[in-house]
Amino acid sequence: MANEGDETLNPLPWRQRSSSMPSLPGAANGWLELLRGVLTQVAEGSGIDPEFVFNTPGSSRRLTAKDYASQLGAAHIMTRATTGAIQVTPYAREWLLNGRPDYLALIFHRHVRFVGELLAELEVAPRSVSDLTNAANEKYKLGWRSADSVRRRITWLRILELIEETGSNSYRLSQSGRDLLDGIAIEQQASAWAQSNDTDDVVLPVQPAEISSLLSALRADSTQQDKRKHVVAYVPSVDGQSVIDSLRSLTSAGIPSISQKDFDIYCADVFNIKASSASSALTTLRAMGLYEPIGKSMFSATAAAREWIESTHDVDLVRILHINIRFVGELLSHVDSINRVPQLHEKAVSAYGLQVANTSTVATILRILRACGAVTETGYAQYRLTKLGAALGEELPLVAPSGSGERELTEGASRDAESVERRTASSLTSELISASTASQNSQRFESLIADAFTFLGQRSVHLGGPGNTDVIVHVGVGSITYGTAIIDAKTAGSGMVGENAINFQALHEHKVKHGATLAAVIGSAFQPGRLEQWAKDNKVVLISVSQLAEVLRHHETSPLGPEDLVMLFDVEQGWDVLQAKWAALDRRSRLLNLVVDCFVRETEENDPVLGSSLDIVSLYRAVRDQIAPKPDTSELQEILDFLTMPFVGAIAASKAGYELRESPATTARRLISLGVVVGRTS
C-alpha cells in the first residue's frame, strides 16, 4: 500500500501522462543499480552538462546525460534546467533517499500511462503479454502495434517485485503489487479520459512570456498570418510513443544546442531512422518554431519551445504550432462540422490557402490536437471538439475563412481526379507537347503537368503566380508519402529551355516554403552543356516533355506505384531505374503470355498419352528459347501461383502439374471486372 505522504504522487490526468516507458541499457537485472548510480551522480550538484558521458557497463554506446534525460524525462525522473543543465526531479531525489521500489512505481504511475492500470489487469487472474497488449489497445485505446511497450512495463514491474512470472509466459501480482494497487487511483477505461474535458470547466494555463509575446504579435499584425508555414512534413516516432512524446524528446535534444551530425545520430539511436529522414524531421521542427539555427550546422530549441518543455503544458505546444503553422487553431473551428481528415484538408486548401497536396499535414495537426485533449475521437477517424479545444479556439488569433481560398486543387479539387484519370496518355501527351512551346499561355502548360501527375495516380496542386511554385506533387498514397515535389514549368517558343531561364535559388526557396524534399523543372527540351550539371549540383531534376510522355504511355500498360515513380525526381540515376522497372514489367508480361499460350496449345492438342497437363519443367523447356535471358523456375512458379489464384482462376493444379480451366478471353474479362472493382471509389 502507498505510504502516508505519497499524495503528491497521485496520477496525472490521463492525457497529461506519457505513453513512453523508460528503457535503460544493459541487462534488466542491473537497471535499478544503474538508475541509482546515474541519478546519484546528477544529484550531487545543481545539474550536469548534457554532454557528460557516463560509464555504462554493458553498453557499447557513449551514453550522455542528454541520452538518459531523453529516456527518463517522460517519467519525470530527470529534467532540464533553464540553463540547459540536466537535473534530477524532486521525485527522483526522494526515491534516492527512501530507496522504496513502490515509490519508484508510483512515480511511473503518476507520469506514464498503463502502469498501475497494468497491475489492475492482473488483479483477478494471471495474463499473458498478448492479453495485456489487447487490453491496452481495446480498453485504453493506446494503439500499440507491437507488444514492446507492454514488455517494457513488465520488465520494470518485475524488477520492482510487483509482479511475478507464472512459468507459462503469463504474469500475476505479487503481494507487494497487491498492496500497491490497493492504495492508488486507476483509470478505468478510455471513455473516462476521452470525456474528461467536457465534464469540467476548462481554465487554460497561463501563457509563458515568449509564447504570449508571439501570439500578441500575430494578433496585432495580420501580415504575420501569411508567414505561417504550410507543411508539417515528418515527425518520427517509436511504438508506444505519442506524437507529443516524440516532439518533446526531439525538442529536449536541442537544449542547449545540437549539431546536424549529433541530431542525425540522436534520431538514429532513438527512432532508428536514416540521416535523410532525420533531415526531414529537422525541417519540420524548424517549421513548427521548435528549432532555430544558431550557427553553421548548429541548432537550438527556440525560447518558446523551452518554455513548453519547462511548463509541461502541451497546450503551449499547440500555441507554438498555431503561431508557425497554418490551419492549427483554425481546424478547431471546423472539426465539429467536418470531422474527417480528407474533408478537413479540402477546407484548409479552399478556405485557408493551404498549399499542400496531401493530407499528412492536417492529419499530423489532428494527432497533436487529440494528444493534448483539444479534440477527441468519437469513432474510427471521426473527431469532435472538447471544451479544452473550444477554449483554445477562443484564445488563439484565427484567420477568417475565404470564399474560395488562394487556389483549389487541380481541376476543382480531388473529386475531379477520376475524370483526369479517364483520359488517355495519348491525348495528354499531345496537349503537353503543344503547350510546352506556347510561351504566351504558360498556365495551360502548368495545368497540364498537374493533370499528368493526377493521371499517374499522384495528388497534385496547381499554384503558379508570383512567388509560388507552379505545381506541387505528393508522391504517395493517402498519408503515406515518398516525397513532395515542387515543379517549375518552363515553356519555350524555340522548343529549348535555355540555362538563363531557370532560377535555382528560387527553386530552393520554393522547396523550403512548401516543405518539399524534391524539385524538378519540366520543359520541351533543355539546352545541352552546363545546365545539366548545374541542376545536379542543386538537386533539381530536368524532365523533358518526351520523358514525361513516356512515363504516361507506360502507365497505361506497365503502371508503377508511387514508391517507384518517385525515382522520376532522382537527379542521379532515376531515369535509368525507371527504364529498368519498365523492362522488368514488360518481361513479366511477355513471360505470362508465353505460359498461357503453352497451356492453350497443350489443351488443343490433348495428347492421348501425356494429357493436357503441364508441370514447371515442361513449361521451362517450352519457353526457355523464346525469351532472353532464359527464365528461372521461380519466375515460372510466380506466374503459376498467380494464374491459380481464386480471383484469377485461369488454371488449376492437377496430378501431373497444371491444366487450363477456361479460355484466356474469359480470364481476361474476369481480370478487367476486378480492375473496375478495385478502381472504383466511393
Buried (B, 14 or more C-beta within 10 A) or exposed (E): EBEEEBEEBEBBEBBBBBBBBBBBBEEBEBBBEBBBBBBEBBBEEEBBEBBBEBEBEEBEEEBBBBBBBBBBBBBBBBBBEEEBBBBBBEBBBBBBEEEBBBBBBBBBBBBBBBBBBBBBBBBEEBBBBEBBBBBBBEBBEBEBEEBBBBBBBBBBBBBBBBBBEEEEEBBBBBEBBBBBBEBBEBBEEBEEBBEBBBEEEBEBEEBBEBBBEBBEEBEEEEEBBEEBBBBBBBBBBBEBBBBBBBBBBBBBBBBBBBEBEBBBBBBBEBBEBEBEBBBBBBBBBBBBBBBBEEEEEBBBBBBBBBBBBBBBBBBBBBBBBBBBBBBBBBBBBBBEEBBBBBBBBBBBBBBBBBBBBBBBBBBBBBBBBBBBBBBBBEEEEEBBBBBBBBBBBEBBBBBEBEEEBBBBBBBEBBEBBEEBBEBEBEEBBEBBBEBBBEEEEBBBBBBBBBBBBBBBBBBBBBBBEEEBBBBBBBBBBEEEBBBBBBBBBBBBEEEBBEBEBBEBEEBBBBBBBBBBBBBBBBBBBBBEEEBBEBBEEBBBBBBBBEBBBBBBBBBEEBBBBBEBBBBBBBBEEBBEBBEEBBEEBEBBEBBBBBBBBBBBEBBEEEEEEEBBBBEBEBBBEBBBEBBEEEBEEEBBEBBBEBBBEEEBBBBEEEEEBBBBBEEBEEBEEBBEEEEEEEEEEE
